[in-house]
Amino acid sequence: MDGTYPLKPDAVGLGLRRALLGPLQSAADGDFDFLECAPENWIGVGGRYGEALRELSASHPLVCHGLSLSLGGTEPLDEIFLARVRRFLDQHRVACYSEHLSYCGDDGHLYDLLPIPFTEEAVHHVAARIRRTQDLVGRRIAIENASYYTAPHQEMSEIEFTCAVLAEADCNLLLDVNNVYVNSINHRYDARAFLAAMPGERVAYLHIAGHFDEAEDLKVDTHGAPVKDAVWSLLGDAYRLLGQRPTLLERDFNFPPYEELVDELGQIRRILAEAAPAAARLVRR
């Protein structure tokens, strides 16, 4: 199973949303380096949307970020759906397919990402489902550290749980920097220590996004606002601790003018460049 990743370490990307199709199709060279889509939203889509997807994936690398696999759930994996995912990944030459380290189903889809108990039993359960998923899609997948607002049961820390799943499943990590920040405030831990504990060799790429400040000690992951200064700062820490990685800007609603998204991509590039000397020292070790 090929665990390599095709993007350059300093690549920056945008989420492929139907509301952005026009600007993405007419974008200037260099606005972005890759695109990310949810396969659930595009599998089987035809007409002008399907044609737009084919054109964009032919001219830009595409990664896929799933929404509904429910890796932490107890319902059987949807192997028919995963067969369709594999065909989609092959069709669009997608090397990285990721999913959330959470669950979203219980005798039906719950339309939310719910936290998995941080227990040894859950590590074994989730890792087995990830390994089966990798067999079915023919690729090493990446799991994303999810934001969560309640912790149903904790025998170990989020850091310990995440690292244990990565090791037992032998999968990669989609490291969401905004989720690290949100969780660190809501659950009162050191965000930089979380980043430092992540196995850098497993980090496929990063997510960066905006969130909502409900209160000083409560942040809500929304993907509907500009990235905040504290998260930009944490992104720089991620590069300095783990090295440069491809980075995707997430925006799911409240879309600003396209030029504002390009400005945020420019900010990612500036932070990548500033962190390049530290990243180079990591490579030489």
VOGU-3710 file (C-alpha; in Angstrom, 3 decimals, decimal comma):
1> mdgtyplkpd> 0,000/0,000/0,000  1,604/3,269/-1,153  1,851/5,796/1,674  3,608/8,499/-0,371  2,051/11,912/-0,844  2,309/13,775/-4,171  2,070/17,433/-3,132  5,033/19,681/-2,515  5,559/20,527/1,172  4,799/24,208/0,525
11> avglglrral> 1,613/23,584/-1,501  -1,505/25,507/-0,467  -5,052/24,512/-1,310  -8,738/25,371/-1,145  -11,873/23,351/-0,552  -13,824/22,581/-3,729  -17,274/24,002/-2,998  -20,011/24,476/-5,592  -20,370/28,095/-4,512  -16,736/28,623/-5,534
21> lgplqsaadg> -16,796/26,778/-8,861  -16,822/29,936/-10,977  -13,852/31,607/-9,262  -11,919/28,334/-9,103  -12,387/27,669/-12,812  -11,261/31,177/-13,754  -8,520/31,456/-11,100  -5,145/32,867/-12,005  -2,184/30,520/-12,153  -0,654/30,290/-8,699
31> dfdflecape> -3,764/31,232/-6,693  -3,794/27,711/-5,248  -1,861/24,488/-5,760  -4,442/21,799/-4,968  -8,117/21,271/-4,176  -9,984/19,174/-1,627  -13,481/17,764/-1,955  -15,832/15,532/0,008  -16,475/12,469/-2,170  -20,017/12,189/-0,771
41> nwigvggryg> -20,837/15,516/-2,462  -19,403/14,602/-5,875  -19,708/10,857/-6,526  -22,183/10,332/-9,351  -22,618/14,052/-10,039  -23,052/14,795/-13,739  -23,990/17,779/-15,854  -22,088/21,030/-15,572  -20,972/20,282/-12,012  -19,506/16,941/-13,017
51> ealrelsash> -17,760/18,523/-15,985  -16,345/21,275/-13,762  -14,967/18,651/-11,377  -13,328/16,746/-14,232  -11,730/19,938/-15,572  -10,422/21,006/-12,179  -9,076/17,585/-11,214  -7,338/17,341/-14,600  -5,483/20,605/-13,992  -4,933/20,503/-10,210
61> plvchglsls> -4,094/17,722/-7,732  -7,175/16,625/-5,799  -7,391/15,264/-2,255  -10,576/13,894/-0,696  -11,898/14,474/2,808  -14,796/12,225/3,790  -17,822/13,155/5,876  -19,835/10,028/6,597  -17,669/6,959/7,165  -18,139/7,046/10,956
71> lggtepldei> -14,843/5,383/11,807  -15,659/5,436/15,515  -19,170/4,069/15,140  -20,508/0,597/15,863  -22,528/0,128/12,671  -20,734/-1,986/10,027  -18,573/-0,055/7,596  -20,427/0,793/4,396  -18,317/-1,334/2,067  -20,528/-0,636/-0,951
81> flarvrrfld> -19,926/3,079/-0,453  -16,193/2,493/-0,035  -16,102/0,640/-3,363  -17,616/3,746/-4,968  -15,074/5,909/-3,165  -12,223/3,803/-4,542  -13,510/4,219/-8,097  -13,786/7,988/-7,545  -10,250/8,184/-6,124  -8,875/6,199/-9,053
91> qhrvacyseh> -10,805/8,235/-11,615  -9,452/11,539/-10,304  -5,968/10,217/-9,383  -6,469/11,036/-5,707  -3,551/9,901/-3,540  -4,890/11,024/-0,160  -8,302/10,139/1,239  -8,983/11,300/4,783  -11,731/10,923/7,337  -12,519/12,237/10,805
101> lsycgddghl> -11,425/10,576/14,031  -15,021/10,580/15,269  -18,349/8,929/14,570  -21,490/10,229/12,911  -23,878/7,303/12,690  -26,075/5,165/14,929  -28,709/3,272/12,947  -28,654/6,217/10,552  -26,616/9,322/9,829  -26,539/11,841/12,685
111> ydllpipfte> -25,228/14,815/10,643  -22,650/15,691/13,266  -19,162/14,594/14,268  -19,321/13,057/17,726  -16,380/12,300/20,029  -14,974/8,834/20,536  -14,191/7,772/24,130  -10,451/7,950/24,738  -10,029/4,323/25,818  -7,857/1,347/24,851
121> eavhhvaari> -10,959/-0,497/23,654  -11,808/2,402/21,335  -8,237/2,485/20,000  -8,495/-1,168/18,929  -12,015/-0,695/17,515  -11,178/2,383/15,448  -7,804/1,084/14,273  -9,400/-2,106/12,957  -11,964/-0,073/10,999  -9,237/2,146/9,562
131> rrtqdlvgrr> -7,206/-0,880/8,462  -10,264/-2,359/6,767  -10,970/0,964/5,056  -7,390/1,085/3,773  -7,757/-2,422/2,351  -10,981/-1,476/0,581  -9,753/1,795/-0,965  -6,286/0,458/-1,754  -4,491/3,357/-0,080  -3,162/4,448/3,253
141> iaienasyyt> -5,707/6,986/4,499  -5,323/9,925/6,851  -7,437/10,568/9,919  -8,237/14,082/11,097  -8,094/15,156/14,727  -11,660/16,336/15,297  -13,009/19,184/17,393  -15,167/18,018/20,304  -17,101/19,733/23,085  -17,702/16,899/25,526
151> aphqemseie> -15,396/14,037/26,482  -17,628/11,001/27,134  -14,953/8,862/28,780  -11,220/9,377/29,111  -8,764/6,699/30,145  -6,051/8,579/28,248  -5,439/12,057/26,896  -6,393/13,184/23,396  -2,687/13,143/22,500  -2,241/9,562/23,723
161> ftcavlaead> -5,426/8,396/22,009  -4,570/9,988/18,670  -1,022/8,644/18,620  -2,188/5,158/19,646  -4,733/5,017/16,799  -2,156/6,204/14,259  0,338/3,569/15,357  -2,065/0,617/15,558  -3,856/1,456/12,309  -0,612/2,372/10,528
171> cnllldvnnv> -2,329/5,330/8,882  -1,502/8,982/8,272  -2,697/12,143/10,012  -4,595/15,084/8,587  -3,623/17,622/11,226  -6,272/20,305/11,697  -4,513/23,229/13,372  -7,727/25,102/14,090  -9,170/22,025/15,816  -6,057/21,802/17,982
181> yvnsinhryd> -6,518/25,432/19,006  -10,275/25,089/19,637  -9,835/21,910/21,693  -6,926/23,386/23,648  -9,104/26,279/24,817  -12,255/24,242/25,440  -10,421/21,429/27,260  -7,591/23,485/28,730  -4,440/21,922/27,363  -1,272/23,237/25,700
191> araflaampg> -1,827/23,416/21,938  1,884/23,594/21,143  2,549/20,499/23,272  -0,136/18,662/21,294  1,588/19,566/18,016  5,002/18,575/19,361  3,659/15,127/20,319  2,319/14,338/16,860  4,412/11,900/14,758  5,657/14,218/12,028
201> ervaylhiag> 6,374/11,381/9,612  2,643/10,580/9,504  1,360/14,117/8,821  -0,003/14,099/5,247  -1,246/17,685/5,211  -2,756/20,393/7,389  -6,118/22,131/7,687  -6,495/25,757/8,713  -9,881/27,423/9,264  -11,843/30,048/11,129
211> hfdeaedlkv> -13,904/29,529/14,274  -16,453/31,368/16,418  -15,637/32,824/19,837  -18,677/31,890/21,909  -16,841/32,952/25,080  -13,293/33,419/26,283  -13,173/29,753/27,281  -15,469/28,333/24,569  -14,574/28,245/20,885  -16,779/26,684/18,185
221> dthgapvkda> -15,267/25,192/15,043  -17,361/26,656/12,195  -15,287/26,986/8,990  -17,392/30,083/8,330  -15,038/32,943/9,188  -11,522/34,205/8,515  -8,649/32,491/10,308  -7,893/34,177/13,625  -4,499/35,515/14,705  -3,980/32,866/17,405
231> vwsllgdayr> -4,510/30,104/14,844  -2,134/31,736/12,358  0,464/31,780/15,126  -0,166/28,107/15,911  0,227/27,264/12,225  3,737/28,714/12,350  4,435/26,569/15,408  3,248/23,482/13,481  5,714/24,131/10,652  8,578/24,788/13,043
241> llgqrptlle> 7,845/21,637/15,051  6,876/19,241/12,252  8,310/20,774/9,092  6,572/22,267/6,083  3,425/20,442/4,999  0,791/21,037/2,305  -1,891/23,218/3,873  -5,562/23,591/2,996  -7,741/26,592/3,832  -11,242/25,419/4,800
251> rdfnfppyee> -14,282/27,626/4,216  -17,718/25,984/4,160  -20,140/28,945/4,229  -20,267/32,756/4,569  -18,017/32,868/1,532  -16,228/36,189/1,147  -15,119/37,571/-2,207  -12,712/35,100/-3,784  -9,884/37,627/-3,492  -10,112/37,460/0,308
261> lvdelgqirr> -9,582/33,702/0,219  -6,549/34,233/-2,026  -5,241/36,728/0,548  -5,536/34,037/3,252  -3,700/31,580/1,012  -1,004/34,236/0,705  -0,794/34,392/4,487  -0,229/30,624/4,590  2,585/31,017/2,059  4,202/33,772/4,132
271> ilaeaapaaa> 4,110/31,649/7,285  5,501/28,672/5,355  8,370/30,827/4,093  9,110/32,223/7,567  9,236/28,700/8,991  11,419/27,326/6,167  14,761/27,638/8,065  13,399/25,737/11,073  11,822/23,138/8,777  15,146/22,681/6,986
281> rlvrr> 16,894/21,989/10,300  14,327/19,264/11,009  15,082/17,602/7,674  18,852/17,618/8,363  18,503/15,862/11,713
//
